[in-house]
């Protein structure tokens, strides 16, 4: 039978994985948002699409470049989880 400690370990690993996999895309979005915000402040342009479009494009490019790494991490976690499935049922 699975113990409370094992459940907490799995949950901790899952949360860490979510943070690790999402961090690069969030950082890309943050940096681009900051750059566009500075540009808008300097030029006094307050167009909403000016912040939205570059973020979407660069996050999409980031997903294309980092997608393999992200999928590999997620697949590895799920594979490890399923390989230990028999241990959890005892």
Secondary structure, 3 states (H helix, E strand, C coil): CCCHHHHHHHHHHHHHHHHHHHHHHHHHHHHHHHHHHHHHHHHCCCCHHHHHHHHHHHHHHHHHHHHHHHHHHHHHHHHHHHHCHHHHHC
